[in-house]
C-alpha cells in the first residue's frame, strides 16, 4: 500500500490498482495499524478508545480496495 497526503486532512491510499486510489480521512489512515492480525472487533474497539469511530461500511470499503485483507483470503495477514 502506498500513502500520500492529498489534502491537509485527507490521505490517498493506493493498493492493488494505482489508477484507482482511495481517499480517506487522515485520522482513519493514522489508525490502520490497529488492523494487525487481531479481530476486526478488537481493532475497532482500540480505535474507538482513541476517540475515532469507524463504521463497518468503512472497513468493508478498505477490504474492497485491498487496503485490508480478509483473514480467510489466503494471504499472510490482515493488512498490506
N, C-alpha and C positions, 0 to 999 in steps of 0.2 A: 504494500500500500504506500502510496506517495501522498504527502500532505503539503499544501501550500496555503498561505494566508491570502484569501481572496479580498476580504474587506476587514475592517477593524474587528468585527465580531463574527465573521464567517470564515470557515475553512473549506477548501476544495479537497475532497478525498478522491484519489484515483486508484482504482484497484484492477480488476480484470480487463477493463476496456478503457484505454486512455482517452478515447474520444467521447466518453460518457461519464464525466466526473459527477460526484455527488457533493452538493453544498450542504454543510451542516453548521450549526452554531459552534463557535469556538469552545463554549462551555461543554458541549457534548464531546467534541474531539478530545478535550482535556481529560475526560473520564473513561475513555475507551480502554485504558489499561486494566480496568476492573474486570473486563471480559478476558480473563487469563486462565480459563480452564474450569473455574468454579461454575456452579449452576447459574443460569440466567437470573433466577430469583435472588440468589446471593449477590450477584453483581449489581442488580437493580437496588437491592437494599443498601449496599455500600455506597452507591451513587446517591441515593436518597439521603443518607446520613450526611453527605456533603452539601445538601440543600438543593439538589437538582433532581427533578422528577422526569424520568424518561419513560414514555409510554411504550406499550408492546408494538404499536404500529411503527414507531421509530426504530425499534430493534429489528423488526421484520424487514424494513427498508435497508438497514445495514447488512442484513443477511442477503437480501436480493442483489445488492451491489457487491457482494463478496468481501465487504469490509470485515464482517464477522462470518465465521464458518460454522454451520451446524455440526454438532458433535458426531452425528451418525453419517457424515458425508464421506468418511474415509480419509480425510486429511489429518495431519498430525495434531492439530489443535483448533481451538475455537476462534482464533483470530489470526490475521495475517499481519 
